[in-house]
């Protein structure tokens, strides 16, 4: 029988695939019940109305602070465009970077609180 090189390549790749499937399937099947139990243990829980309103109020206050700070920065930027002072531009950039840092920290705090609950 005359078999082409392509057929040998297909057979080797197929054999390799079956070996990988046997290895990873053998590891994954025993781990499945454990993963299912962990998923059940860490399932989302119902949030109480009082807790929801507290968190909503906290996030709303943080959002209002950020909006106020961004409006102030926007006003300063408009003033900066009218003048060409390097010192004012540097001060504005510093304030803008501080605003971005605080905003990032607030967002991370909200996500951490969400993940811890």
N, CA, C and O atoms as CSV, one atom per row, in Angstrom:
chain,resi,resn,atom,element,x,y,z
A,1,UNK,N,N,0.831,-1.179,0.000
A,1,UNK,CA,C,0.000,0.000,0.000
A,1,UNK,C,C,0.869,1.233,0.000
A,1,UNK,O,O,1.900,1.312,0.668
A,2,UNK,N,N,0.410,2.188,-0.776
A,2,UNK,CA,C,1.155,3.441,-0.886
A,2,UNK,C,C,0.352,4.542,-0.177
A,2,UNK,O,O,-0.720,4.928,-0.645
A,3,UNK,N,N,0.878,5.055,0.969
A,3,UNK,CA,C,0.191,6.070,1.758
A,3,UNK,C,C,0.979,7.364,1.650
A,3,UNK,O,O,2.204,7.368,1.768
A,4,UNK,N,N,0.272,8.457,1.427
A,4,UNK,CA,C,0.951,9.735,1.242
A,4,UNK,C,C,1.432,10.295,2.592
A,4,UNK,O,O,0.986,9.866,3.656
A,5,UNK,N,N,2.356,11.266,2.513
A,5,UNK,CA,C,2.901,11.911,3.720
A,5,UNK,C,C,1.811,12.697,4.452
A,5,UNK,O,O,1.834,12.796,5.679
A,6,UNK,N,N,0.870,13.248,3.712
A,6,UNK,CA,C,-0.225,13.987,4.322
A,6,UNK,C,C,-1.050,13.091,5.241
A,6,UNK,O,O,-1.489,13.530,6.304
A,7,UNK,N,N,-1.260,11.846,4.842
A,7,UNK,CA,C,-2.025,10.916,5.672
A,7,UNK,C,C,-1.274,10.614,6.965
A,7,UNK,O,O,-1.899,10.493,8.019
A,8,UNK,N,N,0.045,10.489,6.909
A,8,UNK,CA,C,0.842,10.279,8.116
A,8,UNK,C,C,0.729,11.486,9.071
A,8,UNK,O,O,0.605,11.319,10.285
A,9,UNK,N,N,0.776,12.687,8.505
A,9,UNK,CA,C,0.669,13.906,9.327
A,9,UNK,C,C,-0.694,13.962,10.008
A,9,UNK,O,O,-0.784,14.287,11.192
A,10,UNK,N,N,-1.748,13.650,9.273
A,10,UNK,CA,C,-3.095,13.648,9.838
A,10,UNK,C,C,-3.194,12.612,10.955
A,10,UNK,O,O,-3.797,12.884,11.992
A,11,UNK,N,N,-2.614,11.434,10.760
A,11,UNK,CA,C,-2.669,10.379,11.774
A,11,UNK,C,C,-1.903,10.786,13.029
A,11,UNK,O,O,-2.368,10.534,14.141
A,12,UNK,N,N,-0.737,11.411,12.869
A,12,UNK,CA,C,0.064,11.830,14.026
A,12,UNK,C,C,-0.649,12.931,14.802
A,12,UNK,O,O,-0.684,12.897,16.032
A,13,UNK,N,N,-1.218,13.908,14.094
A,13,UNK,CA,C,-1.944,14.991,14.767
A,13,UNK,C,C,-3.167,14.434,15.488
A,13,UNK,O,O,-3.483,14.864,16.597
A,14,UNK,N,N,-3.850,13.490,14.871
A,14,UNK,CA,C,-5.012,12.874,15.496
A,14,UNK,C,C,-4.608,12.108,16.754
A,14,UNK,O,O,-5.279,12.204,17.781
A,15,UNK,N,N,-3.535,11.362,16.679
A,15,UNK,CA,C,-3.035,10.636,17.847
A,15,UNK,C,C,-2.659,11.605,18.971
A,15,UNK,O,O,-2.978,11.370,20.136
A,16,UNK,N,N,-1.989,12.678,18.615
A,16,UNK,CA,C,-1.610,13.691,19.603
A,16,UNK,C,C,-2.858,14.288,20.264
A,16,UNK,O,O,-2.882,14.498,21.477
A,17,UNK,N,N,-3.882,14.556,19.470
A,17,UNK,CA,C,-5.124,15.105,20.011
A,17,UNK,C,C,-5.791,14.156,20.987
A,17,UNK,O,O,-6.288,14.585,22.029
A,18,UNK,N,N,-5.810,12.857,20.661
A,18,UNK,CA,C,-6.419,11.892,21.564
A,18,UNK,C,C,-5.633,11.766,22.866
A,18,UNK,O,O,-6.221,11.603,23.935
A,19,UNK,N,N,-4.317,11.840,22.777
A,19,UNK,CA,C,-3.488,11.761,23.996
A,19,UNK,C,C,-3.759,12.981,24.883
A,19,UNK,O,O,-3.906,12.847,26.098
A,20,UNK,N,N,-3.825,14.169,24.272
A,20,UNK,CA,C,-4.104,15.387,25.050
A,20,UNK,C,C,-5.500,15.326,25.667
A,20,UNK,O,O,-5.695,15.725,26.815
A,21,UNK,N,N,-6.467,14.826,24.901
A,21,UNK,CA,C,-7.828,14.703,25.420
A,21,UNK,C,C,-7.871,13.742,26.602
A,21,UNK,O,O,-8.562,14.002,27.587
A,22,UNK,N,N,-7.144,12.641,26.515
A,22,UNK,CA,C,-7.120,11.669,27.611
A,22,UNK,C,C,-6.487,12.275,28.861
A,22,UNK,O,O,-6.959,12.043,29.974
A,23,UNK,N,N,-5.411,13.055,28.676
A,23,UNK,CA,C,-4.752,13.665,29.838
A,23,UNK,C,C,-5.637,14.719,30.484
A,23,UNK,O,O,-5.902,14.659,31.685
A,24,UNK,N,N,-6.096,15.684,29.694
A,24,UNK,CA,C,-6.853,16.801,30.266
A,24,UNK,C,C,-8.268,16.392,30.646
A,24,UNK,O,O,-8.827,16.926,31.604
A,25,UNK,N,N,-8.847,15.465,29.920
A,25,UNK,CA,C,-10.160,14.959,30.311
A,25,UNK,C,C,-10.068,14.183,31.612
A,25,UNK,O,O,-10.981,14.236,32.436
A,26,UNK,N,N,-8.978,13.466,31.798
A,26,UNK,CA,C,-8.768,12.725,33.040
A,26,UNK,C,C,-8.581,13.646,34.233
A,26,UNK,O,O,-8.919,13.281,35.359
A,27,UNK,N,N,-8.049,14.829,33.999
A,27,UNK,CA,C,-7.874,15.793,35.091
A,27,UNK,C,C,-9.168,16.562,35.319
A,27,UNK,O,O,-9.524,16.838,36.465
A,28,UNK,N,N,-9.873,16.910,34.257
A,28,UNK,CA,C,-11.048,17.760,34.368
A,28,UNK,C,C,-12.274,17.068,34.930
A,28,UNK,O,O,-13.046,17.690,35.659
A,29,UNK,N,N,-12.471,15.816,34.614
A,29,UNK,CA,C,-13.666,15.122,35.096
A,29,UNK,C,C,-13.706,14.974,36.617
A,29,UNK,O,O,-14.760,15.214,37.206
A,30,UNK,N,N,-12.620,14.592,37.278
A,30,UNK,CA,C,-12.684,14.548,38.751
A,30,UNK,C,C,-12.837,15.936,39.381
A,30,UNK,O,O,-13.378,16.052,40.482
A,31,UNK,N,N,-12.379,16.968,38.714
A,31,UNK,CA,C,-12.464,18.320,39.266
A,31,UNK,C,C,-13.854,18.931,39.075
A,31,UNK,O,O,-14.181,19.913,39.742
A,32,UNK,N,N,-14.656,18.391,38.207
A,32,UNK,CA,C,-15.973,18.967,37.910
A,32,UNK,C,C,-16.896,19.043,39.129
A,32,UNK,O,O,-17.473,20.104,39.365
A,33,UNK,N,N,-17.065,17.974,39.914
A,33,UNK,CA,C,-17.956,18.099,41.084
A,33,UNK,C,C,-17.446,19.140,42.093
A,33,UNK,O,O,-18.239,19.863,42.697
A,34,UNK,N,N,-16.133,19.211,42.269
A,34,UNK,CA,C,-15.566,20.197,43.185
A,34,UNK,C,C,-15.864,21.614,42.698
A,34,UNK,O,O,-16.236,22.477,43.494
A,35,UNK,N,N,-15.704,21.858,41.405
A,35,UNK,CA,C,-16.025,23.175,40.841
A,35,UNK,C,C,-17.505,23.500,40.992
A,35,UNK,O,O,-17.862,24.641,41.285
A,36,UNK,N,N,-18.355,22.524,40.796
A,36,UNK,CA,C,-19.792,22.758,40.943
A,36,UNK,C,C,-20.155,23.106,42.382
A,36,UNK,O,O,-20.990,23.978,42.620
A,37,UNK,N,N,-19.526,22.422,43.346
A,37,UNK,CA,C,-19.773,22.743,44.752
A,37,UNK,C,C,-19.295,24.148,45.095
A,37,UNK,O,O,-19.981,24.876,45.813
A,38,UNK,N,N,-18.138,24.534,44.596
A,38,UNK,CA,C,-17.625,25.880,44.846
A,38,UNK,C,C,-18.520,26.934,44.197
A,38,UNK,O,O,-18.765,27.985,44.788
A,39,UNK,N,N,-19.003,26.665,43.002
A,39,UNK,CA,C,-19.916,27.606,42.346
A,39,UNK,C,C,-21.203,27.766,43.149
A,39,UNK,O,O,-21.737,28.870,43.254
A,40,UNK,N,N,-21.701,26.676,43.713
A,40,UNK,CA,C,-22.910,26.761,44.537
A,40,UNK,C,C,-22.636,27.543,45.817
A,40,UNK,O,O,-23.465,28.342,46.252
A,41,UNK,N,N,-21.480,27.310,46.411
A,41,UNK,CA,C,-21.137,28.003,47.658
A,41,UNK,C,C,-20.993,29.508,47.438
A,41,UNK,O,O,-21.385,30.299,48.296
A,42,UNK,N,N,-20.446,29.901,46.316
A,42,UNK,CA,C,-20.182,31.322,46.034
A,42,UNK,C,C,-21.196,31.925,45.065
A,42,UNK,O,O,-20.879,32.870,44.342
A,43,UNK,N,N,-22.400,31.387,45.048
A,43,UNK,CA,C,-23.433,31.907,44.155
A,43,UNK,C,C,-23.875,33.293,44.627
A,43,UNK,O,O,-23.722,33.622,45.804
A,44,UNK,N,N,-24.413,34.095,43.737
A,44,UNK,CA,C,-24.903,35.422,44.139
A,44,UNK,C,C,-26.055,35.298,45.135
A,44,UNK,O,O,-26.928,34.441,45.000
A,45,UNK,N,N,-26.032,36.167,46.127
A,45,UNK,CA,C,-27.080,36.170,47.150
A,45,UNK,C,C,-27.985,37.374,46.956
A,45,UNK,O,O,-27.586,38.374,46.359
A,46,UNK,N,N,-29.181,37.273,47.453
A,46,UNK,CA,C,-30.123,38.381,47.383
A,46,UNK,C,C,-29.654,39.488,48.321
A,46,UNK,O,O,-29.270,39.230,49.462
A,47,UNK,N,N,-29.689,40.708,47.830
A,47,UNK,CA,C,-29.286,41.861,48.621
A,47,UNK,C,C,-30.517,42.424,49.316
A,47,UNK,O,O,-31.576,42.579,48.707
A,48,UNK,N,N,-30.361,42.729,50.610
A,48,UNK,CA,C,-31.476,43.307,51.351
A,48,UNK,C,C,-31.711,44.734,50.872
A,48,UNK,O,O,-30.782,45.417,50.441
A,49,UNK,N,N,-32.949,45.171,50.953
A,49,UNK,CA,C,-33.331,46.487,50.451
A,49,UNK,C,C,-32.572,47.602,51.163
A,49,UNK,O,O,-32.143,48.563,50.525
A,50,UNK,N,N,-32.403,47.486,52.463
A,50,UNK,CA,C,-31.701,48.514,53.224
A,50,UNK,C,C,-30.233,48.602,52.798
A,50,UNK,O,O,-29.696,49.697,52.634
A,51,UNK,N,N,-29.593,47.454,52.622
A,51,UNK,CA,C,-28.194,47.434,52.190
A,51,UNK,C,C,-28.063,48.016,50.781
A,51,UNK,O,O,-27.118,48.746,50.484
A,52,UNK,N,N,-29.024,47.681,49.921
A,52,UNK,CA,C,-29.013,48.201,48.556
A,52,UNK,C,C,-29.129,49.722,48.542
A,52,UNK,O,O,-28.397,50.395,47.816
A,53,UNK,N,N,-30.042,50.264,49.339
A,53,UNK,CA,C,-30.220,51.720,49.354
A,53,UNK,C,C,-28.999,52.423,49.934
A,53,UNK,O,O,-28.640,53.512,49.485
A,54,UNK,N,N,-28.348,51.804,50.939
A,54,UNK,CA,C,-27.131,52.401,51.503
A,54,UNK,C,C,-26.022,52.461,50.454
A,54,UNK,O,O,-25.368,53.491,50.288
A,55,UNK,N,N,-25.818,51.356,49.755
A,55,UNK,CA,C,-24.769,51.327,48.731
A,55,UNK,C,C,-25.095,52.269,47.584
A,55,UNK,O,O,-24.210,52.931,47.043
A,56,UNK,N,N,-26.369,52.326,47.217
A,56,UNK,CA,C,-26.785,53.218,46.142
A,56,UNK,C,C,-26.532,54.671,46.535
A,56,UNK,O,O,-26.074,55.469,45.717
A,57,UNK,N,N,-26.829,55.008,47.776
A,57,UNK,CA,C,-26.604,56.367,48.266
A,57,UNK,C,C,-25.115,56.697,48.286
A,57,UNK,O,O,-24.718,57.796,47.900
A,58,UNK,N,N,-24.284,55.745,48.737
A,58,UNK,CA,C,-22.840,55.956,48.784
A,58,UNK,C,C,-22.269,56.170,47.384
A,58,UNK,O,O,-21.462,57.075,47.168
A,59,UNK,N,N,-22.682,55.351,46.454
A,59,UNK,CA,C,-22.196,55.489,45.077
A,59,UNK,C,C,-22.682,56.790,44.468
A,59,UNK,O,O,-21.946,57.444,43.730
A,60,UNK,N,N,-23.926,57.176,44.773
A,60,UNK,CA,C,-24.457,58.445,44.281
A,60,UNK,C,C,-23.686,59.633,44.818
A,60,UNK,O,O,-23.421,60.586,44.085
A,61,UNK,N,N,-23.321,59.587,46.101
A,61,UNK,CA,C,-22.527,60.677,46.683
A,61,UNK,C,C,-21.157,60.766,46.025
A,61,UNK,O,O,-20.685,61.859,45.711
A,62,UNK,N,N,-20.518,59.613,45.816
A,62,UNK,CA,C,-19.214,59.612,45.154
A,62,UNK,C,C,-19.325,60.138,43.727
A,62,UNK,O,O,-18.456,60.880,43.268
A,63,UNK,N,N,-20.375,59.762,43.036
A,63,UNK,CA,C,-20.574,60.235,41.667
A,63,UNK,C,C,-20.794,61.743,41.646
A,63,UNK,O,O,-20.286,62.431,40.761
A,64,UNK,N,N,-21.545,62.259,42.609
A,64,UNK,CA,C,-21.783,63.703,42.676
A,64,UNK,C,C,-20.478,64.453,42.943
A,64,UNK,O,O,-20.229,65.505,42.355
A,65,UNK,N,N,-19.646,63.906,43.833
A,65,UNK,CA,C,-18.340,64.528,44.090
A,65,UNK,C,C,-17.481,64.549,42.827
A,65,UNK,O,O,-16.837,65.551,42.519
A,66,UNK,N,N,-17.481,63.436,42.107
A,66,UNK,CA,C,-16.688,63.378,40.879
A,66,UNK,C,C,-17.220,64.348,39.831
A,66,UNK,O,O,-16.437,64.994,39.134
A,67,UNK,N,N,-18.529,64.456,39.713
A,67,UNK,CA,C,-19.104,65.394,38.751
A,67,UNK,C,C,-18.753,66.836,39.108
A,67,UNK,O,O,-18.427,67.638,38.233
A,68,UNK,N,N,-18.822,67.156,40.389
A,68,UNK,CA,C,-18.473,68.508,40.839
A,68,UNK,C,C,-17.001,68.802,40.551
A,68,UNK,O,O,-16.662,69.876,40.055
A,69,UNK,N,N,-16.130,67.841,40.865
A,69,UNK,CA,C,-14.701,68.044,40.623
A,69,UNK,C,C,-14.401,68.151,39.135
A,69,UNK,O,O,-13.564,68.958,38.731
A,70,UNK,N,N,-15.070,67.350,38.315
A,70,UNK,CA,C,-14.816,67.421,36.874
A,70,UNK,C,C,-15.326,68.734,36.284
A,70,UNK,O,O,-14.720,69.279,35.361
A,71,UNK,N,N,-16.443,69.243,36.817
A,71,UNK,CA,C,-16.945,70.540,36.346
A,71,UNK,C,C,-15.967,71.651,36.705
A,71,UNK,O,O,-15.726,72.552,35.902
A,72,UNK,N,N,-15.401,71.590,37.913
A,72,UNK,CA,C,-14.405,72.588,38.313
A,72,UNK,C,C,-13.167,72.504,37.426
A,72,UNK,O,O,-12.615,73.531,37.033
A,73,UNK,N,N,-12.735,71.299,37.114
A,73,UNK,CA,C,-11.577,71.140,36.226
A,73,UNK,C,C,-11.886,71.657,34.822
A,73,UNK,O,O,-11.031,72.264,34.177
A,74,UNK,N,N,-13.089,71.419,34.361
A,74,UNK,CA,C,-13.484,71.901,33.041
A,74,UNK,C,C,-13.463,73.423,32.991
A,74,UNK,O,O,-13.008,74.010,32.009
A,75,UNK,N,N,-13.957,74.065,34.054
A,75,UNK,CA,C,-13.921,75.533,34.119
A,75,UNK,C,C,-12.482,76.043,34.107
A,75,UNK,O,O,-12.167,77.028,33.440
A,76,UNK,N,N,-11.612,75.356,34.855
A,76,UNK,CA,C,-10.204,75.783,34.878
A,76,UNK,C,C,-9.556,75.608,33.509
A,76,UNK,O,O,-8.722,76.418,33.103
A,77,UNK,N,N,-9.940,74.554,32.803
A,77,UNK,CA,C,-9.379,74.336,31.475
A,77,UNK,C,C,-9.816,75.433,30.522
A,77,UNK,O,O,-9.028,75.883,29.690
A,78,UNK,N,N,-11.078,75.873,30.637
A,78,UNK,CA,C,-11.553,76.975,29.787
A,78,UNK,C,C,-10.777,78.251,30.072
A,78,UNK,O,O,-10.425,78.990,29.153
A,79,UNK,N,N,-10.512,78.507,31.348
A,79,UNK,CA,C,-9.715,79.683,31.704
A,79,UNK,C,C,-8.289,79.550,31.192
A,79,UNK,O,O,-7.682,80.532,30.766
A,80,UNK,N,N,-7.761,78.345,31.234
A,80,UNK,CA,C,-6.387,78.104,30.806
A,80,UNK,C,C,-6.223,78.325,29.308
A,80,UNK,O,O,-5.181,78.807,28.862
A,81,UNK,N,N,-7.238,77.979,28.533
A,81,UNK,CA,C,-7.171,78.157,27.083
A,81,UNK,C,C,-7.076,79.637,26.744
A,81,UNK,O,O,-6.396,80.017,25.791
A,82,UNK,N,N,-7.752,80.466,27.519
A,82,UNK,CA,C,-7.727,81.900,27.232
A,82,UNK,C,C,-6.372,82.528,27.579
A,82,UNK,O,O,-5.965,83.504,26.948
A,83,UNK,N,N,-5.677,81.977,28.574
A,83,UNK,CA,C,-4.344,82.501,28.914
A,83,UNK,C,C,-3.289,81.492,28.484
A,83,UNK,O,O,-3.579,80.307,28.322
A,84,UNK,N,N,-2.075,81.965,28.304
A,84,UNK,CA,C,-1.014,81.065,27.830
A,84,UNK,C,C,0.101,80.972,28.863
A,84,UNK,O,O,1.275,81.117,28.522
A,85,UNK,N,N,-0.250,80.734,30.101
A,85,UNK,CA,C,0.725,80.646,31.176
A,85,UNK,C,C,1.154,79.191,31.370
A,85,UNK,O,O,0.314,78.304,31.523
A,86,UNK,N,N,2.454,78.955,31.362
A,86,UNK,CA,C,2.982,77.611,31.549
A,86,UNK,C,C,2.774,77.138,32.983
A,86,UNK,O,O,2.502,75.962,33.227
A,87,UNK,N,N,2.903,78.053,33.914
A,87,UNK,CA,C,2.731,77.705,35.316
A,87,UNK,C,C,1.295,77.251,35.586
A,87,UNK,O,O,1.070,76.287,36.317
A,88,UNK,N,N,0.325,77.954,34.990
A,88,UNK,CA,C,-1.072,77.569,35.159
A,88,UNK,C,C,-1.352,76.223,34.493
A,88,UNK,O,O,-2.117,75.410,35.013
A,89,UNK,N,N,-0.730,75.999,33.347
A,89,UNK,CA,C,-0.929,74.731,32.643
A,89,UNK,C,C,-0.387,73.575,33.479
A,89,UNK,O,O,-1.018,72.521,33.558
A,90,UNK,N,N,0.758,73.760,34.093
A,90,UNK,CA,C,1.348,72.719,34.936
A,90,UNK,C,C,0.448,72.449,36.147
A,90,UNK,O,O,0.226,71.300,36.528
A,91,UNK,N,N,-0.061,73.528,36.739
A,91,UNK,CA,C,-0.961,73.381,37.881
A,91,UNK,C,C,-2.234,72.631,37.474
A,91,UNK,O,O,-2.729,71.784,38.218
A,92,UNK,N,N,-2.755,72.951,36.287
A,92,UNK,CA,C,-3.954,72.272,35.804
A,92,UNK,C,C,-3.691,70.782,35.587
A,92,UNK,O,O,-4.504,69.942,35.973
A,93,UNK,N,N,-2.548,70.454,34.967
A,93,UNK,CA,C,-2.217,69.048,34.731
A,93,UNK,C,C,-2.090,68.286,36.050
A,93,UNK,O,O,-2.514,67.136,36.159
A,94,UNK,N,N,-1.502,68.944,37.046
A,94,UNK,CA,C,-1.379,68.302,38.357
A,94,UNK,C,C,-2.749,68.032,38.955
A,94,UNK,O,O,-2.995,66.950,39.487
A,95,UNK,N,N,-3.638,69.008,38.869
A,95,UNK,CA,C,-4.998,68.824,39.396
A,95,UNK,C,C,-5.751,67.743,38.623
A,95,UNK,O,O,-6.490,66.947,39.203
A,96,UNK,N,N,-5.554,67.729,37.315
A,96,UNK,CA,C,-6.225,66.726,36.489
A,96,UNK,C,C,-5.736,65.321,36.830
A,96,UNK,O,O,-6.537,64.392,36.922
A,97,UNK,N,N,-4.441,65.162,37.014
A,97,UNK,CA,C,-3.893,63.856,37.385
A,97,UNK,C,C,-4.385,63.421,38.761
A,97,UNK,O,O,-4.667,62.242,38.975
A,98,UNK,N,N,-4.487,64.353,39.683
A,98,UNK,CA,C,-5.014,64.046,41.013
A,98,UNK,C,C,-6.479,63.612,40.919
A,98,UNK,O,O,-6.899,62.673,41.595
A,99,UNK,N,N,-7.249,64.299,40.080
A,99,UNK,CA,C,-8.649,63.930,39.872
A,99,UNK,C,C,-8.755,62.513,39.308
A,99,UNK,O,O,-9.583,61.721,39.760
A,100,UNK,N,N,-7.921,62.199,38.330
A,100,UNK,CA,C,-7.957,60.855,37.737
A,100,UNK,C,C,-7.574,59.793,38.763
A,100,UNK,O,O,-8.148,58.704,38.775
A,101,UNK,N,N,-6.599,60.107,39.627
A,101,UNK,CA,C,-6.181,59.158,40.649
A,101,UNK,C,C,-7.318,58.904,41.647
A,101,UNK,O,O,-7.589,57.758,42.005
A,102,UNK,N,N,-7.974,59.971,42.088
A,102,UNK,CA,C,-9.078,59.833,43.043
A,102,UNK,C,C,-10.236,59.074,42.407
A,102,UNK,O,O,-10.851,58.222,43.048
A,103,UNK,N,N,-10.530,59.380,41.159
A,103,UNK,CA,C,-11.613,58.680,40.450
A,103,UNK,C,C,-11.312,57.187,40.350
A,103,UNK,O,O,-12.187,56.352,40.582
A,104,UNK,N,N,-10.075,56.860,40.006
A,104,UNK,CA,C,-9.675,55.464,39.886
A,104,UNK,C,C,-9.799,54.758,41.241
A,104,UNK,O,O,-10.262,53.619,41.305
A,105,UNK,N,N,-9.388,55.428,42.319
A,105,UNK,CA,C,-9.486,54.833,43.648
A,105,UNK,C,C,-10.937,54.605,44.050
A,105,UNK,O,O,-11.261,53.578,44.645
A,106,UNK,N,N,-11.812,55.557,43.730
A,106,UNK,CA,C,-13.229,55.390,44.068
A,106,UNK,C,C,-13.835,54.210,43.315
A,106,UNK,O,O,-14.594,53.427,43.886
A,107,UNK,N,N,-13.499,54.086,42.047
A,107,UNK,CA,C,-14.023,52.972,41.256
A,107,UNK,C,C,-13.516,51.648,41.805
A,107,UNK,O,O,-14.272,50.682,41.909
A,108,UNK,N,N,-12.226,51.605,42.160
A,108,UNK,CA,C,-11.671,50.374,42.720
A,108,UNK,C,C,-12.317,50.035,44.063
A,108,UNK,O,O,-12.562,48.865,44.355
A,109,UNK,N,N,-12.591,51.049,44.877
A,109,UNK,CA,C,-13.261,50.800,46.161
A,109,UNK,C,C,-14.645,50.199,45.956
A,109,UNK,O,O,-15.045,49.286,46.678
A,110,UNK,N,N,-15.372,50.713,44.971
A,110,UNK,CA,C,-16.712,50.178,44.701
A,110,UNK,C,C,-16.617,48.727,44.243
A,110,UNK,O,O,-17.400,47.886,44.685
A,111,UNK,N,N,-15.659,48.425,43.352
A,111,UNK,CA,C,-15.506,47.051,42.886
A,111,UNK,C,C,-15.058,46.121,44.009
A,111,UNK,O,O,-15.529,44.988,44.103
A,112,UNK,N,N,-14.144,46.600,44.866
A,112,UNK,CA,C,-13.706,45.756,45.987
A,112,UNK,C,C,-14.858,45.462,46.926
A,112,UNK,O,O,-15.012,44.333,47.391
A,113,UNK,N,N,-15.665,46.468,47.208
A,113,UNK,CA,C,-16.823,46.257,48.077
A,113,UNK,C,C,-17.802,45.283,47.443
A,113,UNK,O,O,-18.396,44.453,48.132
A,114,UNK,N,N,-17.971,45.382,46.127
A,114,UNK,CA,C,-18.879,44.486,45.425
A,114,UNK,C,C,-18.356,43.046,45.478
A,114,UNK,O,O,-19.125,42.108,45.688
A,115,UNK,N,N,-17.042,42.879,45.287
A,115,UNK,CA,C,-16.476,41.543,45.278
A,115,UNK,C,C,-16.427,40.922,46.674
A,115,UNK,O,O,-16.522,39.702,46.811
A,116,UNK,N,N,-16.280,41.741,47.699
A,116,UNK,CA,C,-16.222,41.206,49.061
A,116,UNK,C,C,-17.589,40.762,49.564
A,116,UNK,O,O,-17.672,39.930,50.467
A,117,UNK,N,N,-18.645,41.297,49.000
A,117,UNK,CA,C,-19.990,40.918,49.449
A,117,UNK,C,C,-20.438,39.664,48.823
A,117,UNK,O,O,-21.547,39.202,49.091
